[in-house]
Amino acid sequence: MGRDNILWEKHRIYLPEMRQRAVHRCKHCKFFVQIQGKQEVRTGCLKNIKAYYGLGKRVPGVIPIMEVIKRVGLEGLEECLKNNNPEAQSCGKFQLKAKNQ
């Protein structure tokens, strides 16, 4: 049986915690938000900001760029903006967005 066998590929087994990651995209994650600067709005991921990932603060839909810089600095901002593809497969820190957002 080769890897080109379609039936073989459709019978993959996912662990329960991995299935959610496999079927969702970044745009479904609560940490994927809009980061608003002075002149433009870009999407990014807040998974590396401890206050939001630890759920100490509610994750907003739009966050000011100065808030991100204040919490993680310019290097952290670059890291947040690097992960900005809404169609990318979600990562291990994925959490589903609430329905009302």
PEFENVEN-V729628 format. One record per helix or strand. SS is the DSSP state (A for helix, B for strand). FROM is the first residue (numbers start at 0). TO is the last residue. If there is no record, write none. Layout:
BEGIN
SS/FROM/TO  SS/FROM/TO
END
This chain:
BEGIN
A/5/9  A/15/22  B/24/24  A/25/27  B/28/28  B/31/35  B/40/44  A/49/52  B/61/63  A/64/81  B/88/88  B/95/95
END
